[in-house]
Amino acid sequence: MDKLTLLSEGQTARSRPLAESILNNIKLPIAEHGFGGFWFQGVANSAHRDYLQNSRKSLLTRRVLRSRGGVFASSPKVKQLHEQYVTRVAPTDINFGEALRLESPYCYVLCENGQPNKAKKLFNRHGVNTVLSWPLKHFASEAWSGRFTLLSKYPQSELKLIGLEETLKQAQMSLFEHFHNEINPYRQNNLFNQTAIKALKMAATGLHNHEISQELHITVRGVEYHLESMRNKLSASNRANLVHIAHQLEII
């Protein structure tokens, strides 16, 4: 686990050295608590509810919640493990939904009815015996939080959990400082059409539809379509409410 990897679609080559530098700086303090690897991501505060409801009309469907975008991994091996987990195991794993609860840390259950489950078999192949999901509140958002998924070769009883939350808070602050938009779960997985976001940004500044159409070189009807699409996706009651929600979710 010597190299570090950022799992972010569309990541530029210029940002990789910065990501590796930051991850290197936070990897050692986390390792001192007994964890040999981790991945970090932003999670919507409504994720657990949306996962249970499993509605096709929901913005955060189960497929979206299992997205690989916006995830920072501590090494290429952890990147591979994360990809294998979300694609092969997570769809049927009892731990995936439970780890979306953001009220408190959650230790993955790796045996069911006295037998190793699929998660245990996968993690054990990578030398991992304990998986701990540790959520952290976003200091400036009520819509989403950060979450570390911590991996250790040691049993939970041998881990040094005292002071771990403070270590993770410092790590999260560093990641947010440099990669806030990349971590935001509402900016992942192409949830919104980019033209629609541009139109909404202009609407938020007070521009009328005909002015937006001129700026974006689309018809007024096209502007109306994009804004209506955003309103439906975000369950907004009107244009002002749409702008308010988009600001809350830090989409614009």
C-alpha atoms as a printed R data frame, in Angstrom:
    type eleno elety resid chain resno       x       y       z
1   ATOM     1    CA   MET     A     1   0.000   0.000   0.000
2   ATOM     2    CA   ASP     A     2   2.746   2.435  -0.947
3   ATOM     3    CA   LYS     A     3   0.999   4.522  -3.623
4   ATOM     4    CA   LEU     A     4  -2.175   6.510  -3.087
5   ATOM     5    CA   THR     A     5  -5.121   6.864  -5.393
6   ATOM     6    CA   LEU     A     6  -7.999   9.280  -5.923
7   ATOM     7    CA   LEU     A     7 -11.081   7.653  -7.440
8   ATOM     8    CA   SER     A     8 -12.714  10.606  -9.151
9   ATOM     9    CA   GLU     A     9 -14.103  10.636 -12.680
10  ATOM    10    CA   GLY     A    10 -12.680  13.420 -14.785
11  ATOM    11    CA   GLN     A    11  -9.778  14.019 -12.443
12  ATOM    12    CA   THR     A    12  -6.999  16.040 -14.076
13  ATOM    13    CA   ALA     A    13  -3.398  14.893 -14.078
14  ATOM    14    CA   ARG     A    14  -2.428  18.125 -12.325
15  ATOM    15    CA   SER     A    15  -4.512  17.291  -9.235
16  ATOM    16    CA   ARG     A    16  -3.010  13.850  -8.710
17  ATOM    17    CA   PRO     A    17   0.266  14.955  -7.081
18  ATOM    18    CA   LEU     A    18  -1.704  17.161  -4.683
19  ATOM    19    CA   ALA     A    19  -4.070  14.295  -3.834
20  ATOM    20    CA   GLU     A    20  -1.162  11.929  -3.229
21  ATOM    21    CA   SER     A    21   0.595  14.486  -1.038
22  ATOM    22    CA   ILE     A    22  -2.489  15.095   1.101
23  ATOM    23    CA   LEU     A    23  -3.300  11.403   1.412
24  ATOM    24    CA   ASN     A    24   0.299  10.671   2.384
25  ATOM    25    CA   ASN     A    25   0.046  13.252   5.149
26  ATOM    26    CA   ILE     A    26  -3.117  11.725   6.622
27  ATOM    27    CA   LYS     A    27  -2.236   8.091   6.079
28  ATOM    28    CA   LEU     A    28   0.376   7.845   8.856
29  ATOM    29    CA   PRO     A    29  -1.774   9.309  11.690
30  ATOM    30    CA   ILE     A    30  -4.580   6.929  10.737
31  ATOM    31    CA   ALA     A    31  -2.147   3.999  10.600
32  ATOM    32    CA   GLU     A    32  -1.083   4.743  14.176
33  ATOM    33    CA   HIS     A    33  -4.575   3.678  15.258
34  ATOM    34    CA   GLY     A    34  -4.087   0.259  13.631
35  ATOM    35    CA   PHE     A    35  -5.547   0.807  10.163
36  ATOM    36    CA   GLY     A    36  -3.504  -0.151   7.119
37  ATOM    37    CA   GLY     A    37  -5.802   1.423   4.546
38  ATOM    38    CA   PHE     A    38  -8.979   3.406   4.020
39  ATOM    39    CA   TRP     A    39 -11.253   5.070   1.560
40  ATOM    40    CA   PHE     A    40 -13.065   8.350   2.083
41  ATOM    41    CA   GLN     A    41 -16.172   9.761   0.449
42  ATOM    42    CA   GLY     A    42 -19.031  12.187   0.877
43  ATOM    43    CA   VAL     A    43 -22.384  10.653   1.833
44  ATOM    44    CA   ALA     A    44 -25.766  12.371   1.654
45  ATOM    45    CA   ASN     A    45 -27.443  12.612   5.052
46  ATOM    46    CA   SER     A    46 -30.562  11.109   3.470
47  ATOM    47    CA   ALA     A    47 -28.640   8.144   2.023
48  ATOM    48    CA   HIS     A    48 -29.847   5.510   4.494
49  ATOM    49    CA   ARG     A    49 -33.471   6.560   4.097
50  ATOM    50    CA   ASP     A    50 -33.156   6.616   0.316
51  ATOM    51    CA   TYR     A    51 -31.480   3.204   0.371
52  ATOM    52    CA   LEU     A    52 -34.335   1.681   2.380
53  ATOM    53    CA   GLN     A    53 -37.043   3.291   0.244
54  ATOM    54    CA   ASN     A    54 -35.340   2.064  -2.937
55  ATOM    55    CA   SER     A    55 -37.527   4.271  -5.114
56  ATOM    56    CA   ARG     A    56 -36.780   4.737  -8.797
57  ATOM    57    CA   LYS     A    57 -38.006   8.317  -8.417
58  ATOM    58    CA   SER     A    58 -35.387   9.065  -5.793
59  ATOM    59    CA   LEU     A    59 -32.399  11.156  -6.805
60  ATOM    60    CA   LEU     A    60 -30.138   8.844  -4.803
61  ATOM    61    CA   THR     A    61 -31.050   5.397  -6.072
62  ATOM    62    CA   ARG     A    62 -29.187   2.324  -4.861
63  ATOM    63    CA   ARG     A    63 -27.165   2.350  -8.062
64  ATOM    64    CA   VAL     A    64 -26.109   5.948  -7.425
65  ATOM    65    CA   LEU     A    65 -25.271   5.185  -3.795
66  ATOM    66    CA   ARG     A    66 -22.954   2.415  -4.984
67  ATOM    67    CA   SER     A    67 -21.141   4.793  -7.321
68  ATOM    68    CA   ARG     A    68 -17.340   4.690  -7.452
69  ATOM    69    CA   GLY     A    69 -17.040   8.431  -8.091
70  ATOM    70    CA   GLY     A    70 -15.736  10.940  -5.573
71  ATOM    71    CA   VAL     A    71 -13.931   8.354  -3.464
72  ATOM    72    CA   PHE     A    72 -10.382   8.798  -2.181
73  ATOM    73    CA   ALA     A    73  -8.454   5.572  -1.613
74  ATOM    74    CA   SER     A    74  -5.232   5.162   0.350
75  ATOM    75    CA   SER     A    75  -3.581   2.890  -2.230
76  ATOM    76    CA   PRO     A    76  -4.174   1.153  -5.569
77  ATOM    77    CA   LYS     A    77  -4.938  -2.052  -3.675
78  ATOM    78    CA   VAL     A    78  -7.610  -0.275  -1.657
79  ATOM    79    CA   LYS     A    79  -8.963   1.246  -4.869
80  ATOM    80    CA   GLN     A    80  -9.283  -2.261  -6.308
81  ATOM    81    CA   LEU     A    81 -10.890  -3.529  -3.120
82  ATOM    82    CA   HIS     A    82 -13.438  -0.697  -3.118
83  ATOM    83    CA   GLU     A    83 -14.343  -1.351  -6.751
84  ATOM    84    CA   GLN     A    84 -14.767  -5.058  -6.099
85  ATOM    85    CA   TYR     A    85 -16.866  -4.390  -3.023
86  ATOM    86    CA   VAL     A    86 -19.332  -1.943  -4.584
87  ATOM    87    CA   THR     A    87 -19.754  -3.957  -7.785
88  ATOM    88    CA   ARG     A    88 -19.721  -7.552  -6.541
89  ATOM    89    CA   VAL     A    89 -20.665  -7.552  -2.871
90  ATOM    90    CA   ALA     A    90 -22.495  -4.355  -1.911
91  ATOM    91    CA   PRO     A    91 -25.735  -5.070  -3.840
92  ATOM    92    CA   THR     A    92 -26.536  -7.938  -1.461
93  ATOM    93    CA   ASP     A    93 -24.406  -7.058   1.566
94  ATOM    94    CA   ILE     A    94 -26.204  -6.254   4.834
95  ATOM    95    CA   ASN     A    95 -23.356  -3.919   5.756
96  ATOM    96    CA   PHE     A    96 -23.735  -1.518   2.860
97  ATOM    97    CA   GLY     A    97 -27.077  -0.100   3.967
98  ATOM    98    CA   GLU     A    98 -26.148  -0.108   7.653
99  ATOM    99    CA   ALA     A    99 -22.959   1.825   6.941
100 ATOM   100    CA   LEU     A   100 -25.105   4.585   5.417
101 ATOM   101    CA   ARG     A   101 -26.417   5.385   8.887
102 ATOM   102    CA   LEU     A   102 -24.428   8.450   9.835
103 ATOM   103    CA   GLU     A   103 -25.281   8.744  13.519
104 ATOM   104    CA   SER     A   104 -22.339   6.700  14.791
105 ATOM   105    CA   PRO     A   105 -19.462   4.436  13.679
106 ATOM   106    CA   TYR     A   106 -20.371   1.010  12.364
107 ATOM   107    CA   CYS     A   107 -18.259  -2.156  12.394
108 ATOM   108    CA   TYR     A   108 -18.990  -4.464   9.476
109 ATOM   109    CA   VAL     A   109 -20.534  -7.832  10.283
110 ATOM   110    CA   LEU     A   110 -18.404 -10.399   8.469
111 ATOM   111    CA   CYS     A   111 -20.122 -13.590   9.621
112 ATOM   112    CA   GLU     A   112 -23.793 -14.527   9.398
113 ATOM   113    CA   ASN     A   113 -25.284 -17.588  11.078
114 ATOM   114    CA   GLY     A   114 -21.793 -18.662  12.059
115 ATOM   115    CA   GLN     A   115 -20.556 -18.590   8.476
116 ATOM   116    CA   PRO     A   116 -18.307 -16.107   6.633
117 ATOM   117    CA   ASN     A   117 -20.360 -13.884   4.358
118 ATOM   118    CA   LYS     A   118 -19.328 -12.529   0.940
119 ATOM   119    CA   ALA     A   119 -17.905  -9.380   2.472
120 ATOM   120    CA   LYS     A   120 -15.616 -11.342   4.782
121 ATOM   121    CA   LYS     A   121 -14.373 -13.527   1.943
122 ATOM   122    CA   LEU     A   122 -13.557 -10.465  -0.159
123 ATOM   123    CA   PHE     A   123 -11.896  -8.458   2.606
124 ATOM   124    CA   ASN     A   124  -9.940 -11.443   3.909
125 ATOM   125    CA   ARG     A   125  -8.441 -11.971   0.449
126 ATOM   126    CA   HIS     A   126  -6.965  -8.486   0.842
127 ATOM   127    CA   GLY     A   127  -5.671  -9.187   4.353
128 ATOM   128    CA   VAL     A   128  -8.447  -7.208   6.037
129 ATOM   129    CA   ASN     A   129 -10.093  -8.588   9.171
130 ATOM   130    CA   THR     A   130 -11.891  -5.471  10.459
131 ATOM   131    CA   VAL     A   131 -13.870  -2.893   8.474
132 ATOM   132    CA   LEU     A   132 -15.019   0.182  10.359
133 ATOM   133    CA   SER     A   133 -17.264   2.871   8.851
134 ATOM   134    CA   TRP     A   134 -16.714   6.209  10.605
135 ATOM   135    CA   PRO     A   135 -19.004   9.129   9.660
136 ATOM   136    CA   LEU     A   136 -18.083  12.745  10.360
137 ATOM   137    CA   LYS     A   137 -20.389  15.748  10.167
138 ATOM   138    CA   HIS     A   138 -19.701  18.340   7.509
139 ATOM   139    CA   PHE     A   139 -18.854  21.552   9.358
140 ATOM   140    CA   ALA     A   140 -20.695  23.706   6.797
141 ATOM   141    CA   SER     A   141 -23.466  21.532   5.363
142 ATOM   142    CA   GLU     A   142 -26.631  19.961   6.704
143 ATOM   143    CA   ALA     A   143 -27.124  18.001   3.484
144 ATOM   144    CA   TRP     A   144 -24.137  15.649   3.482
145 ATOM   145    CA   SER     A   145 -21.302  14.300   5.611
146 ATOM   146    CA   GLY     A   146 -17.902  12.709   5.188
147 ATOM   147    CA   ARG     A   147 -17.216   9.056   5.893
148 ATOM   148    CA   PHE     A   148 -14.042   7.026   6.292
149 ATOM   149    CA   THR     A   149 -14.164   3.298   5.664
150 ATOM   150    CA   LEU     A   150 -11.196   2.040   7.682
151 ATOM   151    CA   LEU     A   151  -9.469  -1.279   6.994
152 ATOM   152    CA   SER     A   152  -7.326  -3.252   9.439
153 ATOM   153    CA   LYS     A   153  -5.634  -6.623   9.624
154 ATOM   154    CA   TYR     A   154  -6.224  -6.583  13.396
155 ATOM   155    CA   PRO     A   155  -9.408  -7.596  15.238
156 ATOM   156    CA   GLN     A   156 -11.462  -4.685  16.547
157 ATOM   157    CA   SER     A   157 -10.382  -5.361  20.129
158 ATOM   158    CA   GLU     A   158  -6.759  -4.577  19.249
159 ATOM   159    CA   LEU     A   159  -7.422  -1.256  17.512
160 ATOM   160    CA   LYS     A   160  -6.563   2.064  19.138
161 ATOM   161    CA   LEU     A   161  -9.887   3.899  18.940
162 ATOM   162    CA   ILE     A   162  -9.120   6.563  21.548
163 ATOM   163    CA   GLY     A   163  -8.397   9.792  19.714
164 ATOM   164    CA   LEU     A   164  -9.344   8.285  16.344
165 ATOM   165    CA   GLU     A   165 -12.233  10.679  15.723
166 ATOM   166    CA   GLU     A   166 -10.021  13.716  16.215
167 ATOM   167    CA   THR     A   167  -7.472  12.224  13.803
168 ATOM   168    CA   LEU     A   168 -10.187  11.645  11.212
169 ATOM   169    CA   LYS     A   169 -11.632  15.139  11.661
170 ATOM   170    CA   GLN     A   170  -8.247  16.646  10.891
171 ATOM   171    CA   ALA     A   171  -7.915  14.389   7.858
172 ATOM   172    CA   GLN     A   172 -11.380  15.317   6.615
173 ATOM   173    CA   MET     A   173 -10.658  19.041   6.990
174 ATOM   174    CA   SER     A   174  -7.592  18.647   4.808
175 ATOM   175    CA   LEU     A   175  -9.520  16.764   2.133
176 ATOM   176    CA   PHE     A   176 -12.410  19.235   2.192
177 ATOM   177    CA   GLU     A   177 -10.027  22.163   1.878
178 ATOM   178    CA   HIS     A   178  -8.653  20.928  -1.434
179 ATOM   179    CA   PHE     A   179 -11.297  18.592  -2.885
180 ATOM   180    CA   HIS     A   180 -14.632  19.791  -1.523
181 ATOM   181    CA   ASN     A   181 -16.481  19.723  -4.850
182 ATOM   182    CA   GLU     A   182 -15.036  16.354  -5.828
183 ATOM   183    CA   ILE     A   183 -16.249  14.855  -2.542
184 ATOM   184    CA   ASN     A   184 -19.762  16.351  -2.601
185 ATOM   185    CA   PRO     A   185 -22.088  13.366  -3.313
186 ATOM   186    CA   TYR     A   186 -24.514  15.625  -5.179
187 ATOM   187    CA   ARG     A   187 -21.831  16.401  -7.752
188 ATOM   188    CA   GLN     A   188 -21.151  12.745  -8.519
189 ATOM   189    CA   ASN     A   189 -22.342  10.201 -11.039
190 ATOM   190    CA   ASN     A   190 -23.696  12.768 -13.529
191 ATOM   191    CA   LEU     A   191 -26.788  13.350 -11.423
192 ATOM   192    CA   PHE     A   192 -27.511  16.580 -13.250
193 ATOM   193    CA   ASN     A   193 -27.144  17.749 -16.833
194 ATOM   194    CA   GLN     A   194 -24.314  20.298 -17.028
195 ATOM   195    CA   THR     A   195 -26.357  22.646 -19.198
196 ATOM   196    CA   ALA     A   196 -29.142  22.492 -16.612
197 ATOM   197    CA   ILE     A   197 -26.665  23.446 -13.874
198 ATOM   198    CA   LYS     A   198 -25.412  26.399 -15.928
199 ATOM   199    CA   ALA     A   199 -28.988  27.523 -16.517
200 ATOM   200    CA   LEU     A   200 -29.776  27.254 -12.824
201 ATOM   201    CA   LYS     A   201 -26.671  29.235 -11.872
202 ATOM   202    CA   MET     A   202 -27.825  32.027 -14.164
203 ATOM   203    CA   ALA     A   203 -31.364  31.855 -12.822
204 ATOM   204    CA   ALA     A   204 -29.938  32.178  -9.316
205 ATOM   205    CA   THR     A   205 -28.349  35.504 -10.315
206 ATOM   206    CA   GLY     A   206 -31.750  36.812 -11.406
207 ATOM   207    CA   LEU     A   207 -31.511  36.312 -15.166
208 ATOM   208    CA   HIS     A   208 -34.767  35.665 -17.028
209 ATOM   209    CA   ASN     A   209 -35.224  32.659 -19.295
210 ATOM   210    CA   HIS     A   210 -34.723  34.620 -22.519
211 ATOM   211    CA   GLU     A   211 -31.456  36.026 -21.149
212 ATOM   212    CA   ILE     A   212 -30.287  32.542 -20.150
213 ATOM   213    CA   SER     A   213 -31.175  31.216 -23.607
214 ATOM   214    CA   GLN     A   214 -29.002  33.888 -25.228
215 ATOM   215    CA   GLU     A   215 -26.080  33.114 -22.934
216 ATOM   216    CA   LEU     A   216 -26.296  29.342 -23.462
217 ATOM   217    CA   HIS     A   217 -27.278  29.513 -27.139
218 ATOM   218    CA   ILE     A   218 -30.362  27.366 -26.622
219 ATOM   219    CA   THR     A   219 -34.049  28.128 -27.030
220 ATOM   220    CA   VAL     A   220 -36.181  29.576 -24.274
221 ATOM   221    CA   ARG     A   221 -38.097  26.327 -24.334
222 ATOM   222    CA   GLY     A   222 -34.812  24.506 -23.794
223 ATOM   223    CA   VAL     A   223 -34.116  26.642 -20.727
224 ATOM   224    CA   GLU     A   224 -37.591  25.908 -19.385
225 ATOM   225    CA   TYR     A   225 -37.022  22.168 -19.935
226 ATOM   226    CA   HIS     A   226 -33.699  22.136 -18.063
227 ATOM   227    CA   LEU     A   227 -35.022  24.126 -15.127
228 ATOM   228    CA   GLU     A   228 -38.135  21.981 -14.900
229 ATOM   229    CA   SER     A   229 -35.959  18.859 -14.967
230 ATOM   230    CA   MET     A   230 -33.889  20.195 -12.071
231 ATOM   231    CA   ARG     A   231 -37.045  21.173 -10.183
232 ATOM   232    CA   ASN     A   232 -38.448  17.651 -10.517
233 ATOM   233    CA   LYS     A   233 -35.192  15.967  -9.509
234 ATOM   234    CA   LEU     A   234 -34.872  18.123  -6.408
235 ATOM   235    CA   SER     A   235 -38.593  18.091  -5.566
236 ATOM   236    CA   ALA     A   236 -38.667  21.884  -5.545
237 ATOM   237    CA   SER     A   237 -42.020  23.670  -5.375
238 ATOM   238    CA   ASN     A   238 -41.009  26.642  -7.526
239 ATOM   239    CA   ARG     A   239 -38.040  28.478  -9.023
240 ATOM   240    CA   ALA     A   240 -37.028  30.225  -5.800
241 ATOM   241    CA   ASN     A   241 -37.251  26.972  -3.861
242 ATOM   242    CA   LEU     A   242 -35.173  25.257  -6.549
243 ATOM   243    CA   VAL     A   243 -32.390  27.830  -6.191
244 ATOM   244    CA   HIS     A   244 -32.534  27.498  -2.402
245 ATOM   245    CA   ILE     A   245 -32.217  23.697  -2.493
246 ATOM   246    CA   ALA     A   246 -29.414  23.834  -5.047
247 ATOM   247    CA   HIS     A   247 -27.477  26.190  -2.774
248 ATOM   248    CA   GLN     A   248 -28.076  23.904   0.222
249 ATOM   249    CA   LEU     A   249 -26.732  20.909  -1.678
250 ATOM   250    CA   GLU     A   250 -23.837  23.021  -3.004
251 ATOM   251    CA   ILE     A   251 -24.711  22.179  -6.588
252 ATOM   252    CA   ILE     A   252 -24.410  25.830  -7.610
